[in-house]
Amino acid sequence: MTVRSPAPARRTAPFAGGVTIAVALATTVLAAPATGAIPNDAPGGALPFESVTAENGTVAARQRVVTFEGAGPDAAPRCLGPHSFQRTAWLLVPAAEATRRIRVEAAPRDASTAVPDLAAYVQPDGRRGWTGEPTTCAGRETAGDGSRGDEAAAVTAVVAPRRAVLIQVGWRAGDGSEPVVATLATDVVPTLAAPRGAELAGPPKLRVGRPSAVALRGATLASGDPAQPACLSQAAVWRQVRLRRKGHYALAAAGDATTLTAFKSRPTGDGALACASDADGPLVGTTVRTRRNRVVWLRVGVDAPESASPAAVLVRGPFASARKARKALPATRSRAARIFRKATR
Protein backbone atom coordinates (compact mmCIF):
# COMPACT_ATOMS: atom_id res chain seq x y z
CA MET A 1 0.00 0.00 0.00
CA THR A 2 1.44 3.35 -1.00
CA VAL A 3 0.83 6.24 1.37
CA ARG A 4 1.83 9.75 0.49
CA SER A 5 3.46 11.22 3.52
CA PRO A 6 1.74 14.23 5.07
CA ALA A 7 3.58 17.50 4.73
CA PRO A 8 3.01 19.59 7.89
CA ALA A 9 4.38 23.09 7.98
CA ARG A 10 7.03 22.05 10.48
CA ARG A 11 8.32 19.25 9.89
CA THR A 12 0.83 10.16 12.57
CA ALA A 13 -1.76 2.16 15.44
CA PRO A 14 -3.71 1.77 18.35
CA PHE A 15 -1.73 0.68 21.40
CA ALA A 16 -0.15 -2.65 20.43
CA GLY A 17 0.62 -5.01 23.23
CA GLY A 18 0.16 -2.46 25.98
CA VAL A 19 -1.82 -2.88 29.16
CA THR A 20 -4.81 -0.69 29.97
CA ILE A 21 -5.46 -0.50 33.68
CA ALA A 22 -8.54 0.84 35.41
CA VAL A 23 -7.26 2.08 38.74
CA ALA A 24 -7.66 5.12 40.91
CA LEU A 25 -4.99 7.61 39.92
CA ALA A 26 -5.95 10.65 41.92
CA THR A 27 -2.68 10.58 43.84
CA THR A 28 -0.62 10.75 40.63
CA VAL A 29 -2.19 13.86 39.12
CA LEU A 30 0.40 16.55 38.68
CA ALA A 31 -0.82 19.53 40.64
CA ALA A 32 -0.56 22.71 38.60
CA PRO A 33 0.63 25.78 40.45
CA ALA A 34 -1.85 28.57 40.99
CA THR A 35 0.06 30.64 38.41
CA GLY A 36 2.57 29.77 35.74
CA ALA A 37 3.09 26.61 33.73
CA ILE A 38 2.94 23.05 34.97
CA PRO A 39 6.26 21.64 36.30
CA ASN A 40 6.86 19.47 33.23
CA ASP A 41 5.87 21.99 30.58
CA ALA A 42 9.43 21.84 29.16
CA PRO A 43 11.69 18.85 28.32
CA GLY A 44 14.07 19.73 31.13
CA GLY A 45 11.30 19.19 33.66
CA ALA A 46 10.14 15.82 32.31
CA LEU A 47 8.68 13.64 35.05
CA PRO A 48 8.95 9.84 35.36
CA PHE A 49 6.11 7.38 35.03
CA GLU A 50 4.92 5.97 38.36
CA SER A 51 4.11 2.50 39.61
CA VAL A 52 0.42 1.72 39.93
CA THR A 53 -1.42 -0.92 41.90
CA ALA A 54 -4.58 -2.87 41.31
CA GLU A 55 -6.61 -5.11 43.58
CA ASN A 56 -4.24 -8.01 42.93
CA GLY A 57 -1.07 -5.99 43.58
CA THR A 58 1.46 -3.95 41.61
CA VAL A 59 1.26 -4.26 37.84
CA ALA A 60 4.07 -4.13 35.31
CA ALA A 61 2.84 -1.10 33.40
CA ARG A 62 3.50 2.37 34.77
CA GLN A 63 1.33 5.44 34.46
CA ARG A 64 1.16 9.16 35.00
CA VAL A 65 -1.75 11.57 34.75
CA VAL A 66 -0.62 14.82 33.20
CA THR A 67 -2.43 18.15 33.34
CA PHE A 68 -2.09 21.12 31.00
CA GLU A 69 -3.38 24.20 32.80
CA GLY A 70 -0.87 26.97 32.14
CA ALA A 71 1.06 24.87 29.61
CA GLY A 72 2.10 26.19 26.21
CA PRO A 73 3.83 25.01 23.01
CA ASP A 74 7.49 23.99 22.73
CA ALA A 75 10.30 24.81 20.35
CA ALA A 76 10.40 21.12 19.35
CA PRO A 77 9.18 20.13 15.85
CA ARG A 78 5.45 19.47 15.59
CA CYS A 79 5.23 16.12 13.85
CA LEU A 80 1.43 16.25 13.49
CA GLY A 81 1.28 19.64 11.83
CA PRO A 82 1.50 23.28 12.87
CA HIS A 83 -1.62 23.15 15.06
CA SER A 84 -0.52 20.10 17.05
CA PHE A 85 1.12 20.17 20.47
CA GLN A 86 -0.24 23.59 21.36
CA ARG A 87 -0.25 22.65 25.06
CA THR A 88 2.28 20.06 26.14
CA ALA A 89 3.68 18.11 29.05
CA TRP A 90 6.82 15.96 29.13
CA LEU A 91 7.54 12.55 30.66
CA LEU A 92 10.76 10.56 30.87
CA VAL A 93 11.60 6.91 30.27
CA PRO A 94 15.07 6.60 31.88
CA ALA A 95 17.94 4.85 30.12
CA ALA A 96 18.60 1.17 30.87
CA GLU A 97 21.37 -1.32 30.19
CA ALA A 98 19.13 -3.57 28.07
CA THR A 99 17.51 -3.21 24.66
CA ARG A 100 13.82 -2.53 25.22
CA ARG A 101 10.55 -2.30 23.34
CA ILE A 102 8.88 0.79 24.80
CA ARG A 103 5.14 1.26 24.35
CA VAL A 104 3.37 4.42 25.45
CA GLU A 105 -0.36 5.13 25.24
CA ALA A 106 -2.03 8.47 25.91
CA ALA A 107 -5.79 8.73 26.46
CA PRO A 108 -8.08 11.35 28.01
CA ARG A 109 -8.71 10.64 31.67
CA ASP A 110 -12.34 11.75 31.47
CA ALA A 111 -15.12 11.27 28.95
CA SER A 112 -13.75 12.83 25.79
CA THR A 113 -13.73 11.87 22.12
CA ALA A 114 -10.61 13.94 21.37
CA VAL A 115 -7.32 12.15 20.72
CA PRO A 116 -4.19 13.58 22.41
CA ASP A 117 -0.98 14.25 20.51
CA LEU A 118 1.90 11.95 21.45
CA ALA A 119 5.57 11.91 20.43
CA ALA A 120 8.70 10.06 21.56
CA TYR A 121 12.24 11.42 21.32
CA VAL A 122 14.93 8.74 21.62
CA GLN A 123 17.93 10.39 23.25
CA PRO A 124 21.55 10.05 22.15
CA ASP A 125 23.73 7.69 24.16
CA GLY A 126 24.35 9.17 27.61
CA ARG A 127 22.39 12.38 26.95
CA ARG A 128 19.03 13.76 28.02
CA GLY A 129 17.04 16.77 26.86
CA TRP A 130 17.53 16.45 23.08
CA THR A 131 14.41 17.41 21.09
CA GLY A 132 15.82 17.99 17.62
CA GLU A 133 13.59 15.46 15.85
CA PRO A 134 10.67 13.33 17.14
CA THR A 135 11.47 9.66 16.59
CA THR A 136 7.88 8.46 16.42
CA CYS A 137 4.53 10.14 16.97
CA ALA A 138 0.81 9.45 16.91
CA GLY A 139 -2.51 11.23 17.30
CA ARG A 140 -5.95 11.35 15.78
CA GLU A 141 -4.42 10.63 12.36
CA THR A 142 -3.27 7.19 13.54
CA ALA A 143 -5.75 6.39 16.32
CA GLY A 144 -8.93 6.67 14.28
CA ASP A 145 -12.17 8.49 14.87
CA GLY A 146 -12.51 9.42 18.54
CA SER A 147 -16.30 9.55 18.21
CA ARG A 148 -16.18 5.75 18.03
CA GLY A 149 -14.29 5.53 21.31
CA ASP A 150 -10.80 5.04 19.83
CA GLU A 151 -9.48 8.03 21.70
CA ALA A 152 -6.00 6.73 22.59
CA ALA A 153 -2.80 7.58 20.73
CA ALA A 154 0.09 5.11 21.02
CA VAL A 155 3.73 4.82 19.96
CA THR A 156 6.13 1.87 20.08
CA ALA A 157 9.90 1.97 19.70
CA VAL A 158 12.70 -0.56 20.06
CA VAL A 159 15.45 1.34 21.88
CA ALA A 160 19.12 0.45 22.26
CA PRO A 161 20.83 0.23 25.68
CA ARG A 162 21.72 3.48 27.48
CA ARG A 163 19.11 5.47 25.56
CA ALA A 164 16.56 7.46 27.52
CA VAL A 165 13.31 8.49 25.82
CA LEU A 166 11.47 11.78 26.26
CA ILE A 167 7.70 11.54 25.84
CA GLN A 168 5.74 14.60 24.74
CA VAL A 169 1.99 14.59 25.41
CA GLY A 170 -0.18 17.42 24.17
CA TRP A 171 -3.39 18.88 22.91
CA ARG A 172 -3.72 20.73 19.64
CA ALA A 173 -5.35 24.07 18.92
CA GLY A 174 -9.11 23.86 19.42
CA ASP A 175 -9.03 20.90 21.83
CA GLY A 176 -9.74 21.14 25.53
CA SER A 177 -6.99 20.89 28.12
CA GLU A 178 -8.30 18.00 30.16
CA PRO A 179 -5.92 15.59 31.93
CA VAL A 180 -4.42 12.70 29.98
CA VAL A 181 -3.50 9.26 31.31
CA ALA A 182 -0.12 8.18 29.92
CA THR A 183 0.66 4.45 30.25
CA LEU A 184 4.12 2.95 29.78
CA ALA A 185 4.89 -0.74 29.17
CA THR A 186 8.40 -2.04 28.48
CA ASP A 187 9.72 -5.43 27.40
CA VAL A 188 13.36 -6.46 27.30
CA VAL A 189 14.41 -7.81 23.90
CA PRO A 190 17.74 -9.43 22.98
CA THR A 191 20.64 -7.04 22.54
CA LEU A 192 22.08 -7.88 19.13
CA ALA A 193 24.80 -6.44 16.97
CA ALA A 194 23.51 -3.42 15.09
CA PRO A 195 23.08 -3.99 11.33
CA ARG A 196 24.72 -1.78 8.72
CA GLY A 197 22.83 1.47 8.38
CA ALA A 198 21.47 1.42 11.91
CA GLU A 199 22.51 5.07 12.35
CA LEU A 200 21.94 8.04 10.06
CA ALA A 201 25.67 8.70 9.72
CA GLY A 202 27.11 7.16 6.55
CA PRO A 203 24.48 4.62 5.48
CA PRO A 204 25.42 2.05 2.81
CA LYS A 205 24.78 2.95 -0.82
CA LEU A 206 22.38 1.28 -3.23
CA ARG A 207 22.58 1.28 -7.02
CA VAL A 208 19.62 1.87 -9.28
CA GLY A 209 18.43 -1.35 -10.90
CA ARG A 210 20.48 -3.60 -8.62
CA PRO A 211 18.61 -5.38 -5.77
CA SER A 212 20.36 -5.26 -2.41
CA ALA A 213 19.93 -7.41 0.70
CA VAL A 214 19.36 -5.31 3.83
CA ALA A 215 19.89 -6.85 7.28
CA LEU A 216 17.16 -5.88 9.76
CA ARG A 217 17.99 -8.08 12.75
CA GLY A 218 19.20 -5.95 15.66
CA ALA A 219 17.76 -2.67 14.34
CA THR A 220 16.46 -0.01 16.74
CA LEU A 221 15.03 3.49 16.48
CA ALA A 222 17.97 5.82 16.92
CA SER A 223 18.14 9.44 17.96
CA GLY A 224 17.41 11.60 14.93
CA ASP A 225 15.26 9.05 13.07
CA PRO A 226 12.45 11.33 11.86
CA ALA A 227 8.87 10.39 12.67
CA GLN A 228 6.55 9.60 9.76
CA PRO A 229 3.06 9.12 11.24
CA ALA A 230 1.68 7.67 7.99
CA CYS A 231 4.27 4.84 8.06
CA LEU A 232 5.12 3.95 11.66
CA SER A 233 7.71 1.29 12.46
CA GLN A 234 9.31 0.13 15.70
CA ALA A 235 12.87 0.08 14.32
CA ALA A 236 14.65 1.02 11.10
CA VAL A 237 17.83 0.89 9.02
CA TRP A 238 19.06 3.36 6.42
CA ARG A 239 20.31 3.31 2.84
CA GLN A 240 21.24 5.97 0.27
CA VAL A 241 20.82 5.97 -3.49
CA ARG A 242 21.97 8.58 -5.98
CA LEU A 243 19.39 9.16 -8.72
CA ARG A 244 21.49 10.61 -11.52
CA ARG A 245 18.64 11.20 -13.97
CA LYS A 246 15.51 13.19 -13.27
CA GLY A 247 12.15 11.47 -13.47
CA HIS A 248 9.97 9.02 -11.59
CA TYR A 249 11.34 5.97 -9.78
CA ALA A 250 9.76 2.81 -8.37
CA LEU A 251 10.97 1.67 -4.93
CA ALA A 252 10.21 -1.71 -3.38
CA ALA A 253 11.19 -3.75 -0.32
CA ALA A 254 10.51 -7.43 0.33
CA GLY A 255 10.96 -9.69 3.33
CA ASP A 256 10.37 -8.58 6.90
CA ALA A 257 10.36 -4.86 6.07
CA THR A 258 7.15 -3.19 7.25
CA THR A 259 7.66 0.32 5.85
CA LEU A 260 9.71 2.09 3.21
CA THR A 261 10.19 5.87 3.31
CA ALA A 262 12.14 8.07 0.91
CA PHE A 263 13.64 11.43 1.94
CA LYS A 264 14.87 14.08 -0.46
CA SER A 265 17.90 15.06 1.62
CA ARG A 266 19.35 14.36 5.05
CA PRO A 267 16.16 13.13 6.71
CA THR A 268 13.84 15.39 8.63
CA GLY A 269 10.17 14.91 9.39
CA ASP A 270 9.07 17.36 6.71
CA GLY A 271 11.54 16.11 4.09
CA ALA A 272 9.78 12.87 3.10
CA LEU A 273 9.04 12.35 -0.59
CA ALA A 274 6.76 9.33 -0.05
CA CYS A 275 6.28 6.32 2.19
CA ALA A 276 4.55 2.96 2.08
CA SER A 277 3.54 0.29 4.60
CA ASP A 278 2.90 -3.44 4.47
CA ALA A 279 -0.77 -3.16 5.43
CA ASP A 280 -1.83 -4.93 2.24
CA GLY A 281 0.76 -7.71 2.17
CA PRO A 282 4.38 -8.74 2.69
CA LEU A 283 5.84 -6.45 0.02
CA VAL A 284 6.19 -2.69 0.31
CA GLY A 285 6.40 -0.32 -2.64
CA THR A 286 6.05 3.36 -3.55
CA THR A 287 7.18 5.86 -6.18
CA VAL A 288 9.08 9.15 -6.05
CA ARG A 289 9.81 11.97 -8.43
CA THR A 290 13.21 13.60 -8.29
CA ARG A 291 15.47 16.00 -10.10
CA ARG A 292 18.78 15.04 -11.67
CA ASN A 293 21.68 13.85 -9.50
CA ARG A 294 19.75 13.83 -6.23
CA VAL A 295 20.79 11.68 -3.26
CA VAL A 296 17.70 10.03 -1.75
CA TRP A 297 17.73 8.53 1.74
CA LEU A 298 15.69 5.36 2.27
CA ARG A 299 14.46 4.18 5.64
CA VAL A 300 13.52 0.50 5.81
CA GLY A 301 11.24 -0.05 8.80
CA VAL A 302 10.79 -3.26 10.79
CA ASP A 303 8.54 -4.16 13.73
CA ALA A 304 10.27 -7.30 15.06
CA PRO A 305 14.02 -6.62 14.74
CA GLU A 306 14.89 -9.23 17.34
CA SER A 307 13.82 -11.98 14.92
CA ALA A 308 13.69 -10.32 11.50
CA SER A 309 15.08 -11.91 8.36
CA PRO A 310 16.87 -9.72 5.79
CA ALA A 311 14.90 -7.55 3.44
CA ALA A 312 15.63 -6.88 -0.22
CA VAL A 313 15.38 -3.35 -1.60
CA LEU A 314 15.21 -2.39 -5.27
CA VAL A 315 15.09 1.03 -6.97
CA ARG A 316 14.15 1.17 -10.68
CA GLY A 317 13.86 4.06 -13.10
CA PRO A 318 13.67 6.67 -14.27
CA PHE A 319 10.23 6.47 -15.83
CA ALA A 320 8.69 9.26 -17.89
CA SER A 321 5.60 9.65 -15.70
CA ALA A 322 4.19 8.76 -12.31
CA ARG A 323 1.71 6.43 -14.02
CA LYS A 324 4.50 4.44 -15.64
CA ALA A 325 6.41 4.23 -12.36
CA ARG A 326 3.30 2.94 -10.57
CA LYS A 327 2.75 0.44 -13.36
CA ALA A 328 6.31 -0.82 -12.81
CA LEU A 329 5.78 -1.42 -9.10
CA PRO A 330 4.47 -5.02 -9.33
CA ALA A 331 7.52 -6.13 -11.34
CA THR A 332 9.80 -4.22 -8.97
CA ARG A 333 8.21 -5.91 -5.98
CA SER A 334 8.46 -9.33 -7.62
CA ARG A 335 12.13 -8.90 -8.41
CA ALA A 336 12.87 -7.74 -4.86
CA ALA A 337 10.97 -10.78 -3.54
CA ARG A 338 13.12 -13.13 -5.63
CA ILE A 339 16.25 -11.60 -4.12
CA PHE A 340 14.74 -11.92 -0.65
CA ARG A 341 13.97 -15.61 -1.16
CA LYS A 342 17.51 -16.22 -2.42
CA ALA A 343 19.01 -14.38 0.57
CA THR A 344 17.04 -16.44 3.11
CA ARG A 345 17.69 -19.92 1.66
N, C-alpha and C positions, 0 to 999 in steps of 0.2 A: 504494500500500500504506500503510495507516495503522498507525502504531506508537505505542503509548502509551509515553510517556517514563518511564524508571525514576525512582523517587523516593528516592534515597539519603538517609540521615539528614543528611549535610552535603554540602550541596549536596548506549557504550562504544562493517576491510577489510584483509584481508591486505595486506602491503606492495606498493603499486602502483607499478611503474616503478622500484623500487629495485634495487640490485645486491647480491647475496649473494656474499661472497668467502671462499673457504677458504684461509686463510693462517695462518702461525704468528704468534700475538699475545702470546707470553709476555712480550715486552719492554714491552707496553703495559698490563699489569695494574697497577692502582693498589695499591701495597703498603699494607696497613693497619698502623697503628702497633700496638705490642704492647699498649697500653692506649688507651682512648678511642675516639672515633668516627673513621671514615674522613675524609680531608681534605675531600671534597666532600659531606659529609652535610647541609650547609645550602646554600641558594641562593647565598649570598655566596662560597662556595668552589667554585662550579661550574667544572669543568675543560673544556678544549676537546677536540674530536675530533682524532684524529691521522691523519697520512698513513699509508697502508699500501702495501706492495709485494707483487707477485706475481712469478712466474717471468719474465713478459714486461715487468716494470717497474712503475712507480708507477701506481696506478689512481685514477680520479676520486673514488670514494666514500672516505669517511673513517670511522674506527672508533675505539672505545674499549672496553676491557673494564673493567667496574665491579664492585667487590666491596662487600659489605655487612656484614662483620663489625664489630660495634660501632655500626652505624648504627641510628637510630631514626626515628620519625615526624616530620612537619613540622607547622607551624601552617597550611600551605596547605590549601585545600579539597580534599576527597577525592572526585574526580569519579566513582569507581567504587564508592562506598559506604563506610560507616564502617569496614569491615575492610580496605580497600585501602590501599596505600602505608604499611604498617606499618614497613618498613625501606626507606630511600630513599637515592639518590645523585643528584647534579645535574651536568648537562653544559651547555655553552654553545655556541650558534651565534652568532658575532659579527655585529654589524650590517654591512651592505654598502650601497653606493650604488645598487644595482640592485634591481628587483623580482625576487623569487626564489620558486620552488616548492621548499619544503624537505620532504624525506621522511626520516623516522627510523624504523628498525626496531629492536626489542629482542627478543633471543632468548637462552635459556640457553646458556652456553658448553659445558656438558657434557650428557650424556644425561639429559634431564628432559622430562617431559610437562606440566609446569606452565607457564603463560603469565605473563610479567612484567606489571606495571602500567606504563603509559607515558602521560605527559602533556606537553604543550607549552604554554608561557606566552609569547605574543608580548608583547614589551616596548613601552612607550610610546616615542615618538620621543626619542632621545638619552638614555634611561634604561636602567638595568640593576638587577635585583634585585626587580622587582615580581612578586608572587605572589598578587594579589588574586583572580584567577579563571582557572582553566585554560582555554585557548582551544580545545584539542582533546585528546581522550584515548582510549586504547584498552587492551584487556586481553583476558581470556578471553571476555568477553561479545561482543567483535567478532572475535576471531581464530579462534573455533571450538573444537572439542574437541581438547585437547592430546594425548589418547591416540591420535589419528590422525596425530600428527606435525605438526600445525599450531600449533606452540608459539611463534610470533612474534607480537608486537603491533606495530602500525605506525600512524603518524599522518602526514598530509600537510597542509601549509598553504601558501597563497600569501601572501607577506609583503611589505609595502611597503618602499621604501628606508629606510635608517637605523633599521630595527627589528631588534634582537637577539632571540633566542629562547632561553629557558631550557627545558631538557629534564629532566623528572623521571622517573627509572627506579626501580621499587620492587618489593617483594614484599609480598603481603598476609598477614594473620594466618593461620597454619597452613601456609604454604609454607616451603620451605627458604630458605637465604640464599646459594645458589650464585652464582658470577659470571655476569654477563649481558654479551653482546656487543651493543653499540649501534652501528648503522651509519647514517651520514648521507650522503645524496645531495642535491645541489642543482642546479637548472637555472635559468638566467636567463630570465625572460619579459618581454615588452614592458612598459615603464612607461607606463601610460595614465592619463588624467584619472580621478579617482575619481568614481563615480556618486553621485547623491543617495542619502543614507541609508547611506553607507559607514561612518560612525561612529555610535556609540550616541547621541551628543548630538543632540537635535532632529531625529529622523527625520521624513520627510514623512507626512502623514495620509491615510488611506483613508476612504471612506464606505461604509457598509453598503449592499449592493445595487448598487454602481456599480463595474464593473471598472476596474482601473487598470494601465497599462503601467509596468513596473519595469525600469529599465536595470540590467544585470548586468556589462557589459563594464567592465573596470578594477577590479572588486571585489577585496578582499583579506580576510584575517582580521585584525581589529584587536585591540589590547589591550583586554581587557574582554569580548570576545565569549565567552559562556559555552559550555563544551563540552556537547554532548548526544550521548553515545556511541551512542544508538539511531539517530541521524540525522546522521551525519558529513558535512561538506562542506569543500571546500578554501578557499572564500571565501564571503562573505555580504554582503547589504545588509539594511537595516532599514526597517520601516514601523510606524505606529501606527494603531489604529482604536478609536474609542470605541463601546462596545456599550451603548446607553442603556437597553435593556430586558433583563430577565433571561430566561434560557432557553438553548437549545442553538443553536449556529451551525455552518454548514458553511463550510469554508475551502478554497480551491483555488488552485493555481498552474499555469500552462501555459507552454510554451516551453522554455528551457534551464535552468530551475530544477530542482535535484536534490533539495532538501529544503524543507520548510516547517514551522516550529516556532512555536508560540504560547506567550507568557509572560504571566503574570497581572499582572505589575508590572514595574518596571525590572528587566531580565533578570539572573538569576543561575542557576547550574546547577541548583539545586533548585526553581526557580520556574516550570518548564515545565508548561503545561497539557496539551499533546499535541504530537506531531510526526509527520511522514510523510516517506517517501523515494520516489524514482522507480524502485524496484527492479522494479516490475511494469509500467512503461510511461512514456511521456513526460509524463504529467500527475500532479500530486501533490495529494492531498486528505486532510483530516482534519476532525474535529469537536471543538468545545469547549463546555463549559457554563460560564456566568458569571452573576454577579449583576448587578443593575441599575447602569447608569452606570459600568461598569468600562472602563478603558483597557487594551487588550491590545496587546502588542508582538509583531510578526511578523518572524521572520528568514527571508529567502529565500536558500537556499543554492545555490551553483553550483560546479562542479568545473573548468570551463575558462573562467575570466573573461577571459583574453586574447583569446578569440574568440567569446564568448557573445552571442547575440541577446537582445533584451528578453524578459522574462517578462510574463505578465498575472496579476494576483492579484484574486480576488473573494471577498468575505465576504457570506453570505446568512443571514437569520434575523430574529428568533428563531423556533425551532420548539418545539413543546410537549414533545418528548421526544427522547432520543438516537436512537431508532429512526427518527423522522421526519427528523432532521438527516442521518443516514447515508443514508437513502433519497433525500435531495435532492442528495447528492454528485455522482452522474453528471451531472445537469443543470447543477450549478455548474461542474464541470470542463469540460463542453461549452461553456458560455457563455464561460468564461475562454479556452478554446482559440480561439473565434471572434475574440475581442479580440486574442489573440496573432497570429493569421494576418493580421488587418487591420494590426497595428502593423509587421509585417515585410514587407509588400508594397512 
